[in-house]
Amino acid sequence: MPSIPIKINSNNMPKFSRTQKFTKTNIANVPKNKAIIYKIKSKDGENLYTGIAGRGRPQDRLLEHKEIKKEIIPEGTRFQYAQVKTKDIAHKIEKSIVKKEQPEFNEKHK
């Protein structure tokens, strides 16, 4: 099946959750039924890293960051996420966010 081009702009950007503390309890409340785009943020609200996780894996992926964040993203104390229909859409949105916001810890898409 051919890929359908998706143009990402402010009109079709998904709504992100409120920013919350990057704790195991809050991560456990992230729904698993769809792919997500997530942002790991500083206490001041700066986007430090943007990533994606496929359906069924959002909590696991965020926990992976939680366990290595002290070494990789030490200032990452908050996060937010948005659900999307597919991982393909998530990739396109991730690329758009990284290009626009240029998070410090994203190397791809800069």
N, CA, C and O atoms as CSV, one atom per row, in Angstrom:
chain,resi,resn,atom,element,x,y,z
A,1,MET,N,N,0.841,-1.177,0.000
A,1,MET,CA,C,0.000,0.000,0.000
A,1,MET,C,C,0.890,1.246,0.000
A,1,MET,O,O,1.763,1.369,0.859
A,2,PRO,N,N,0.691,2.167,-0.937
A,2,PRO,CA,C,1.555,3.335,-1.002
A,2,PRO,C,C,1.335,4.268,0.185
A,2,PRO,O,O,0.238,4.367,0.735
A,3,SER,N,N,2.406,4.940,0.556
A,3,SER,CA,C,2.347,5.892,1.658
A,3,SER,C,C,1.628,7.157,1.196
A,3,SER,O,O,1.912,7.677,0.117
A,4,ILE,N,N,0.710,7.644,1.999
A,4,ILE,CA,C,-0.008,8.867,1.680
A,4,ILE,C,C,0.756,10.026,2.308
A,4,ILE,O,O,1.005,10.022,3.514
A,5,PRO,N,N,1.130,11.024,1.499
A,5,PRO,CA,C,1.877,12.144,2.078
A,5,PRO,C,C,1.018,12.898,3.089
A,5,PRO,O,O,-0.161,13.162,2.851
A,6,ILE,N,N,1.621,13.233,4.201
A,6,ILE,CA,C,0.924,13.969,5.244
A,6,ILE,C,C,1.697,15.257,5.468
A,6,ILE,O,O,2.879,15.230,5.811
A,7,LYS,N,N,1.040,16.360,5.277
A,7,LYS,CA,C,1.664,17.653,5.516
A,7,LYS,C,C,1.324,18.058,6.944
A,7,LYS,O,O,0.152,18.108,7.319
A,8,ILE,N,N,2.338,18.344,7.730
A,8,ILE,CA,C,2.132,18.694,9.131
A,8,ILE,C,C,2.158,20.215,9.267
A,8,ILE,O,O,3.109,20.873,8.846
A,9,ASN,N,N,1.101,20.759,9.860
A,9,ASN,CA,C,1.071,22.185,10.158
A,9,ASN,C,C,0.284,22.390,11.442
A,9,ASN,O,O,-0.173,21.425,12.054
A,10,SER,N,N,0.126,23.627,11.846
A,10,SER,CA,C,-0.542,23.892,13.121
A,10,SER,C,C,-2.003,23.439,13.123
A,10,SER,O,O,-2.578,23.229,14.191
A,11,ASN,N,N,-2.608,23.286,11.948
A,11,ASN,CA,C,-4.001,22.853,11.890
A,11,ASN,C,C,-4.181,21.371,12.203
A,11,ASN,O,O,-5.221,20.972,12.728
A,12,ASN,N,N,-3.167,20.539,11.881
A,12,ASN,CA,C,-3.327,19.104,12.137
A,12,ASN,C,C,-2.339,18.568,13.175
A,12,ASN,O,O,-2.152,17.356,13.286
A,13,MET,N,N,-1.715,19.456,13.925
A,13,MET,CA,C,-0.823,19.044,15.015
A,13,MET,C,C,-1.703,18.501,16.141
A,13,MET,O,O,-2.681,19.147,16.517
A,14,PRO,N,N,-1.376,17.333,16.683
A,14,PRO,CA,C,-2.219,16.774,17.746
A,14,PRO,C,C,-2.126,17.609,19.021
A,14,PRO,O,O,-1.151,18.329,19.237
A,15,LYS,N,N,-3.140,17.505,19.848
A,15,LYS,CA,C,-3.152,18.230,21.122
A,15,LYS,C,C,-2.346,17.424,22.144
A,15,LYS,O,O,-2.623,16.251,22.397
A,16,PHE,N,N,-1.358,18.078,22.715
A,16,PHE,CA,C,-0.525,17.420,23.729
A,16,PHE,C,C,-1.201,17.484,25.096
A,16,PHE,O,O,-1.955,18.411,25.393
A,17,SER,N,N,-0.914,16.479,25.918
A,17,SER,CA,C,-1.409,16.451,27.294
A,17,SER,C,C,-0.810,17.621,28.062
A,17,SER,O,O,0.125,18.271,27.593
A,18,ARG,N,N,-1.345,17.877,29.219
A,18,ARG,CA,C,-0.710,18.884,30.073
A,18,ARG,C,C,0.677,18.369,30.451
A,18,ARG,O,O,0.907,17.160,30.488
A,19,THR,N,N,1.581,19.274,30.725
A,19,THR,CA,C,2.923,18.875,31.152
A,19,THR,C,C,2.819,18.342,32.575
A,19,THR,O,O,2.171,18.943,33.432
A,20,GLN,N,N,3.472,17.197,32.814
A,20,GLN,CA,C,3.416,16.571,34.132
A,20,GLN,C,C,4.803,16.099,34.559
A,20,GLN,O,O,5.718,15.981,33.744
A,21,LYS,N,N,4.932,15.832,35.851
A,21,LYS,CA,C,6.222,15.351,36.360
A,21,LYS,C,C,6.558,14.009,35.723
A,21,LYS,O,O,5.681,13.182,35.474
A,22,PHE,N,N,7.845,13.814,35.466
A,22,PHE,CA,C,8.346,12.608,34.802
A,22,PHE,C,C,8.552,11.519,35.848
A,22,PHE,O,O,9.681,11.176,36.197
A,23,THR,N,N,7.424,10.978,36.346
A,23,THR,CA,C,7.478,9.945,37.384
A,23,THR,C,C,6.907,8.639,36.843
A,23,THR,O,O,6.166,8.635,35.860
A,24,LYS,N,N,7.257,7.536,37.490
A,24,LYS,CA,C,6.744,6.231,37.071
A,24,LYS,C,C,5.223,6.177,37.192
A,24,LYS,O,O,4.563,5.538,36.373
A,25,THR,N,N,4.663,6.836,38.198
A,25,THR,CA,C,3.208,6.857,38.377
A,25,THR,C,C,2.534,7.553,37.203
A,25,THR,O,O,1.547,7.047,36.668
A,26,ASN,N,N,3.058,8.713,36.794
A,26,ASN,CA,C,2.462,9.432,35.665
A,26,ASN,C,C,2.663,8.677,34.354
A,26,ASN,O,O,1.780,8.673,33.497
A,27,ILE,N,N,3.812,8.045,34.199
A,27,ILE,CA,C,4.066,7.251,32.990
A,27,ILE,C,C,3.072,6.096,32.905
A,27,ILE,O,O,2.605,5.762,31.816
A,28,ALA,N,N,2.746,5.486,34.037
A,28,ALA,CA,C,1.803,4.358,34.060
A,28,ALA,C,C,0.409,4.765,33.591
A,28,ALA,O,O,-0.382,3.905,33.203
A,29,ASN,N,N,0.094,6.052,33.618
A,29,ASN,CA,C,-1.221,6.537,33.187
A,29,ASN,C,C,-1.284,6.877,31.697
A,29,ASN,O,O,-2.347,7.246,31.199
A,30,VAL,N,N,-0.178,6.761,30.988
A,30,VAL,CA,C,-0.175,7.050,29.550
A,30,VAL,C,C,-0.873,5.895,28.834
A,30,VAL,O,O,-0.497,4.737,29.020
A,31,PRO,N,N,-1.886,6.197,28.014
A,31,PRO,CA,C,-2.603,5.122,27.305
A,31,PRO,C,C,-1.693,4.366,26.335
A,31,PRO,O,O,-0.756,4.932,25.772
A,32,LYS,N,N,-1.989,3.072,26.150
A,32,LYS,CA,C,-1.175,2.218,25.278
A,32,LYS,C,C,-1.851,1.912,23.950
A,32,LYS,O,O,-1.256,1.258,23.093
A,33,ASN,N,N,-3.092,2.375,23.762
A,33,ASN,CA,C,-3.882,1.928,22.617
A,33,ASN,C,C,-3.544,2.592,21.286
A,33,ASN,O,O,-4.047,2.166,20.247
A,34,LYS,N,N,-2.701,3.627,21.295
A,34,LYS,CA,C,-2.281,4.295,20.067
A,34,LYS,C,C,-0.815,4.674,20.161
A,34,LYS,O,O,-0.224,4.672,21.240
A,35,ALA,N,N,-0.237,5.001,19.010
A,35,ALA,CA,C,1.129,5.525,18.993
A,35,ALA,C,C,1.120,6.908,19.652
A,35,ALA,O,O,0.093,7.587,19.669
A,36,ILE,N,N,2.265,7.318,20.191
A,36,ILE,CA,C,2.362,8.653,20.790
A,36,ILE,C,C,3.604,9.386,20.296
A,36,ILE,O,O,4.575,8.782,19.841
A,37,ILE,N,N,3.536,10.692,20.401
A,37,ILE,CA,C,4.693,11.572,20.294
A,37,ILE,C,C,4.855,12.122,21.700
A,37,ILE,O,O,3.864,12.482,22.336
A,38,TYR,N,N,6.075,12.196,22.194
A,38,TYR,CA,C,6.265,12.725,23.542
A,38,TYR,C,C,7.412,13.724,23.559
A,38,TYR,O,O,8.315,13.690,22.723
A,39,LYS,N,N,7.342,14.608,24.537
A,39,LYS,CA,C,8.398,15.592,24.754
A,39,LYS,C,C,8.882,15.443,26.183
A,39,LYS,O,O,8.080,15.396,27.115
A,40,ILE,N,N,10.187,15.368,26.356
A,40,ILE,CA,C,10.782,15.401,27.691
A,40,ILE,C,C,11.254,16.835,27.880
A,40,ILE,O,O,11.985,17.381,27.053
A,41,LYS,N,N,10.820,17.435,28.989
A,41,LYS,CA,C,11.042,18.860,29.195
A,41,LYS,C,C,11.798,19.148,30.488
A,41,LYS,O,O,11.848,18.331,31.407
A,42,SER,N,N,12.381,20.337,30.520
A,42,SER,CA,C,13.042,20.811,31.738
A,42,SER,C,C,11.975,21.362,32.686
A,42,SER,O,O,10.815,21.512,32.303
A,43,LYS,N,N,12.373,21.659,33.912
A,43,LYS,CA,C,11.423,22.235,34.875
A,43,LYS,C,C,10.910,23.584,34.402
A,43,LYS,O,O,9.841,24.024,34.825
A,44,ASP,N,N,11.670,24.253,33.519
A,44,ASP,CA,C,11.258,25.549,32.974
A,44,ASP,C,C,10.389,25.413,31.729
A,44,ASP,O,O,9.964,26.417,31.157
A,45,GLY,N,N,10.119,24.172,31.301
A,45,GLY,CA,C,9.246,23.948,30.164
A,45,GLY,C,C,9.950,23.848,28.816
A,45,GLY,O,O,9.292,23.732,27.782
A,46,GLU,N,N,11.285,23.892,28.815
A,46,GLU,CA,C,12.020,23.774,27.560
A,46,GLU,C,C,11.970,22.335,27.055
A,46,GLU,O,O,12.200,21.395,27.816
A,47,ASN,N,N,11.669,22.166,25.769
A,47,ASN,CA,C,11.650,20.834,25.162
A,47,ASN,C,C,13.094,20.371,24.983
A,47,ASN,O,O,13.844,20.954,24.199
A,48,LEU,N,N,13.483,19.321,25.713
A,48,LEU,CA,C,14.845,18.793,25.639
A,48,LEU,C,C,14.967,17.650,24.646
A,48,LEU,O,O,16.023,17.446,24.047
A,49,TYR,N,N,13.864,16.894,24.474
A,49,TYR,CA,C,13.896,15.725,23.594
A,49,TYR,C,C,12.478,15.413,23.134
A,49,TYR,O,O,11.540,15.449,23.930
A,50,THR,N,N,12.325,15.110,21.860
A,50,THR,CA,C,11.042,14.673,21.314
A,50,THR,C,C,11.233,13.286,20.733
A,50,THR,O,O,12.199,13.034,20.014
A,51,GLY,N,N,10.312,12.387,21.045
A,51,GLY,CA,C,10.403,11.024,20.542
A,51,GLY,C,C,9.026,10.453,20.252
A,51,GLY,O,O,8.005,11.112,20.447
A,52,ILE,N,N,9.021,9.217,19.784
A,52,ILE,CA,C,7.763,8.528,19.489
A,52,ILE,C,C,7.795,7.122,20.075
A,52,ILE,O,O,8.856,6.573,20.374
A,53,ALA,N,N,6.622,6.567,20.226
A,53,ALA,CA,C,6.492,5.169,20.650
A,53,ALA,C,C,5.279,4.585,19.949
A,53,ALA,O,O,4.237,5.232,19.847
A,54,GLY,N,N,5.420,3.365,19.471
A,54,GLY,CA,C,4.326,2.688,18.773
A,54,GLY,C,C,3.237,2.223,19.725
A,54,GLY,O,O,3.411,2.203,20.944
A,55,ARG,N,N,2.115,1.852,19.137
A,55,ARG,CA,C,0.980,1.345,19.909
A,55,ARG,C,C,1.430,0.170,20.767
A,55,ARG,O,O,2.154,-0.711,20.303
A,56,GLY,N,N,0.996,0.167,22.014
A,56,GLY,CA,C,1.358,-0.900,22.938
A,56,GLY,C,C,2.677,-0.671,23.661
A,56,GLY,O,O,3.014,-1.415,24.582
A,57,ARG,N,N,3.435,0.362,23.252
A,57,ARG,CA,C,4.763,0.586,23.821
A,57,ARG,C,C,5.013,1.936,24.497
A,57,ARG,O,O,6.123,2.160,24.979
A,58,PRO,N,N,4.038,2.842,24.556
A,58,PRO,CA,C,4.326,4.158,25.128
A,58,PRO,C,C,4.908,4.132,26.535
A,58,PRO,O,O,5.889,4.823,26.809
A,59,GLN,N,N,4.321,3.349,27.422
A,59,GLN,CA,C,4.813,3.323,28.796
A,59,GLN,C,C,6.233,2.758,28.860
A,59,GLN,O,O,7.088,3.298,29.562
A,60,ASP,N,N,6.480,1.677,28.130
A,60,ASP,CA,C,7.820,1.070,28.127
A,60,ASP,C,C,8.868,2.058,27.618
A,60,ASP,O,O,9.951,2.182,28.190
A,61,ARG,N,N,8.530,2.755,26.540
A,61,ARG,CA,C,9.495,3.691,25.946
A,61,ARG,C,C,9.800,4.837,26.899
A,61,ARG,O,O,10.959,5.226,27.047
A,62,LEU,N,N,8.773,5.384,27.549
A,62,LEU,CA,C,9.006,6.468,28.505
A,62,LEU,C,C,9.816,5.977,29.710
A,62,LEU,O,O,10.671,6.699,30.224
A,63,LEU,N,N,9.545,4.753,30.153
A,63,LEU,CA,C,10.325,4.200,31.274
A,63,LEU,C,C,11.793,4.016,30.892
A,63,LEU,O,O,12.681,4.207,31.722
A,64,GLU,N,N,12.048,3.644,29.632
A,64,GLU,CA,C,13.442,3.536,29.176
A,64,GLU,C,C,14.143,4.882,29.345
A,64,GLU,O,O,15.283,4.933,29.804
A,65,HIS,N,N,13.477,5.955,28.981
A,65,HIS,CA,C,14.056,7.289,29.151
A,65,HIS,C,C,14.213,7.624,30.622
A,65,HIS,O,O,15.218,8.210,31.023
A,66,LYS,N,N,13.237,7.259,31.420
A,66,LYS,CA,C,13.279,7.547,32.858
A,66,LYS,C,C,14.509,6.900,33.496
A,66,LYS,O,O,15.178,7.504,34.335
A,67,GLU,N,N,14.795,5.670,33.087
A,67,GLU,CA,C,15.911,4.950,33.691
A,67,GLU,C,C,17.271,5.449,33.228
A,67,GLU,O,O,18.254,5.320,33.958
A,68,ILE,N,N,17.345,6.022,32.016
A,68,ILE,CA,C,18.646,6.512,31.550
A,68,ILE,C,C,18.742,8.034,31.566
A,68,ILE,O,O,19.781,8.588,31.207
A,69,LYS,N,N,17.677,8.717,31.976
A,69,LYS,CA,C,17.657,10.173,31.849
A,69,LYS,C,C,18.724,10.867,32.675
A,69,LYS,O,O,19.219,11.920,32.274
A,70,LYS,N,N,19.086,10.311,33.802
A,70,LYS,CA,C,20.094,10.963,34.634
A,70,LYS,C,C,21.418,11.099,33.890
A,70,LYS,O,O,22.161,12.057,34.101
A,71,GLU,N,N,21.709,10.129,33.015
A,71,GLU,CA,C,22.944,10.184,32.240
A,71,GLU,C,C,22.762,10.957,30.940
A,71,GLU,O,O,23.623,11.751,30.560
A,72,ILE,N,N,21.650,10.727,30.264
A,72,ILE,CA,C,21.447,11.260,28.920
A,72,ILE,C,C,20.779,12.634,28.921
A,72,ILE,O,O,21.245,13.552,28.247
A,73,ILE,N,N,19.709,12.774,29.661
A,73,ILE,CA,C,18.947,14.033,29.696
A,73,ILE,C,C,18.744,14.418,31.169
A,73,ILE,O,O,17.633,14.299,31.686
A,74,PRO,N,N,19.784,14.868,31.836
A,74,PRO,CA,C,19.706,15.084,33.284
A,74,PRO,C,C,18.678,16.128,33.723
A,74,PRO,O,O,18.154,16.040,34.833
A,75,GLU,N,N,18.380,17.115,32.871
A,75,GLU,CA,C,17.424,18.151,33.262
A,75,GLU,C,C,15.977,17.747,32.984
A,75,GLU,O,O,15.057,18.500,33.304
A,76,GLY,N,N,15.761,16.562,32.389
A,76,GLY,CA,C,14.414,16.132,32.003
A,76,GLY,C,C,13.589,15.721,33.202
A,76,GLY,O,O,13.686,14.586,33.669
A,77,THR,N,N,12.776,16.636,33.702
A,77,THR,CA,C,11.974,16.356,34.898
A,77,THR,C,C,10.474,16.339,34.619
A,77,THR,O,O,9.682,16.019,35.505
A,78,ARG,N,N,10.081,16.681,33.390
A,78,ARG,CA,C,8.670,16.738,33.033
A,78,ARG,C,C,8.470,16.130,31.652
A,78,ARG,O,O,9.425,15.982,30.889
A,79,PHE,N,N,7.224,15.776,31.331
A,79,PHE,CA,C,6.939,15.252,29.994
A,79,PHE,C,C,5.504,15.551,29.613
A,79,PHE,O,O,4.661,15.857,30.457
A,80,GLN,N,N,5.253,15.454,28.324
A,80,GLN,CA,C,3.891,15.526,27.811
A,80,GLN,C,C,3.832,14.658,26.570
A,80,GLN,O,O,4.863,14.341,25.978
A,81,TYR,N,N,2.622,14.272,26.174
A,81,TYR,CA,C,2.476,13.369,25.037
A,81,TYR,C,C,1.201,13.690,24.280
A,81,TYR,O,O,0.308,14.373,24.782
A,82,ALA,N,N,1.140,13.179,23.062
A,82,ALA,CA,C,-0.065,13.274,22.241
A,82,ALA,C,C,-0.246,11.944,21.533
A,82,ALA,O,O,0.723,11.368,21.038
A,83,GLN,N,N,-1.470,11.452,21.481
A,83,GLN,CA,C,-1.757,10.215,20.770
A,83,GLN,C,C,-2.032,10.512,19.293
A,83,GLN,O,O,-2.634,11.529,18.948
A,84,VAL,N,N,-1.580,9.606,18.439
A,84,VAL,CA,C,-1.845,9.698,17.002
A,84,VAL,C,C,-2.260,8.313,16.500
A,84,VAL,O,O,-2.065,7.310,17.186
A,85,LYS,N,N,-2.835,8.272,15.294
A,85,LYS,CA,C,-3.373,7.010,14.780
A,85,LYS,C,C,-2.301,5.975,14.466
A,85,LYS,O,O,-2.475,4.792,14.756
A,86,THR,N,N,-1.181,6.419,13.868
A,86,THR,CA,C,-0.165,5.453,13.447
A,86,THR,C,C,1.243,5.956,13.772
A,86,THR,O,O,1.466,7.145,14.002
A,87,LYS,N,N,2.170,5.021,13.783
A,87,LYS,CA,C,3.569,5.363,14.017
A,87,LYS,C,C,4.122,6.180,12.854
A,87,LYS,O,O,5.008,7.014,13.044
A,88,ASP,N,N,3.600,5.943,11.651
A,88,ASP,CA,C,4.001,6.708,10.477
A,88,ASP,C,C,3.690,8.195,10.664
A,88,ASP,O,O,4.526,9.054,10.384
A,89,ILE,N,N,2.487,8.482,11.138
A,89,ILE,CA,C,2.098,9.865,11.409
A,89,ILE,C,C,2.980,10.424,12.524
A,89,ILE,O,O,3.420,11.572,12.456
A,90,ALA,N,N,3.236,9.612,13.546
A,90,ALA,CA,C,4.080,10.053,14.656
A,90,ALA,C,C,5.468,10.465,14.160
A,90,ALA,O,O,6.007,11.476,14.608
A,91,HIS,N,N,6.050,9.689,13.237
A,91,HIS,CA,C,7.370,10.021,12.690
A,91,HIS,C,C,7.360,11.386,12.017
A,91,HIS,O,O,8.274,12.188,12.211
A,92,LYS,N,N,6.323,11.646,11.226
A,92,LYS,CA,C,6.244,12.917,10.501
A,92,LYS,C,C,6.105,14.093,11.465
A,92,LYS,O,O,6.726,15.138,11.273
A,93,ILE,N,N,5.289,13.917,12.496
A,93,ILE,CA,C,5.091,14.990,13.474
A,93,ILE,C,C,6.365,15.198,14.292
A,93,ILE,O,O,6.755,16.332,14.569
A,94,GLU,N,N,7.006,14.098,14.673
A,94,GLU,CA,C,8.270,14.196,15.416
A,94,GLU,C,C,9.276,15.012,14.605
A,94,GLU,O,O,9.919,15.918,15.135
A,95,LYS,N,N,9.404,14.691,13.338
A,95,LYS,CA,C,10.355,15.399,12.470
A,95,LYS,C,C,10.035,16.896,12.423
A,95,LYS,O,O,10.936,17.733,12.491
A,96,SER,N,N,8.766,17.218,12.308
A,96,SER,CA,C,8.324,18.613,12.254
A,96,SER,C,C,8.650,19.357,13.560
A,96,SER,O,O,9.144,20.484,13.528
A,97,ILE,N,N,8.372,18.724,14.699
A,97,ILE,CA,C,8.631,19.346,16.004
A,97,ILE,C,C,10.125,19.553,16.208
A,97,ILE,O,O,10.553,20.617,16.655
A,98,VAL,N,N,10.919,18.534,15.882
A,98,VAL,CA,C,12.369,18.630,16.077
A,98,VAL,C,C,12.951,19.739,15.196
A,98,VAL,O,O,13.816,20.499,15.632
A,99,LYS,N,N,12.472,19.821,13.967
A,99,LYS,CA,C,12.958,20.862,13.060
A,99,LYS,C,C,12.602,22.253,13.597
A,99,LYS,O,O,13.420,23.171,13.540
A,100,LYS,N,N,11.394,22.401,14.112
A,100,LYS,CA,C,10.924,23.701,14.594
A,100,LYS,C,C,11.533,24.079,15.946
A,100,LYS,O,O,12.012,25.200,16.118
A,101,GLU,N,N,11.515,23.146,16.910
A,101,GLU,CA,C,11.922,23.461,18.281
A,101,GLU,C,C,13.393,23.170,18.572
A,101,GLU,O,O,13.948,23.697,19.536
A,102,GLN,N,N,14.026,22.339,17.752
A,102,GLN,CA,C,15.425,21.943,17.899
A,102,GLN,C,C,15.805,21.563,19.342
A,102,GLN,O,O,16.664,22.201,19.952
A,103,PRO,N,N,15.156,20.516,19.878
A,103,PRO,CA,C,15.490,20.077,21.237
A,103,PRO,C,C,16.969,19.688,21.336
A,103,PRO,O,O,17.530,19.086,20.421
A,104,GLU,N,N,17.565,20.036,22.432
A,104,GLU,CA,C,19.003,19.846,22.655
A,104,GLU,C,C,19.473,18.403,22.459
A,104,GLU,O,O,20.577,18.180,21.962
A,105,PHE,N,N,18.653,17.423,22.841
A,105,PHE,CA,C,19.103,16.035,22.834
A,105,PHE,C,C,18.624,15.226,21.622
A,105,PHE,O,O,18.829,14.013,21.576
A,106,ASN,N,N,17.996,15.873,20.651
A,106,ASN,CA,C,17.636,15.203,19.391
A,106,ASN,C,C,18.722,15.489,18.371
A,106,ASN,O,O,19.064,16.646,18.130
A,107,GLU,N,N,19.258,14.450,17.777
A,107,GLU,CA,C,20.253,14.628,16.730
A,107,GLU,C,C,19.612,14.508,15.361
A,107,GLU,O,O,19.977,15.222,14.427
A,108,LYS,N,N,18.637,13.583,15.248
A,108,LYS,CA,C,17.935,13.362,13.990
A,108,LYS,C,C,17.095,14.567,13.630
A,108,LYS,O,O,16.571,15.251,14.509
A,109,HIS,N,N,16.966,14.832,12.346
A,109,HIS,CA,C,16.064,15.844,11.790
A,109,HIS,C,C,16.482,17.277,12.046
A,109,HIS,O,O,15.740,18.182,11.663
A,110,LYS,N,N,17.626,17.546,12.672
A,110,LYS,CA,C,18.029,18.927,12.916
A,110,LYS,C,C,18.524,19.568,11.663
A,110,LYS,O,O,18.908,20.737,11.678
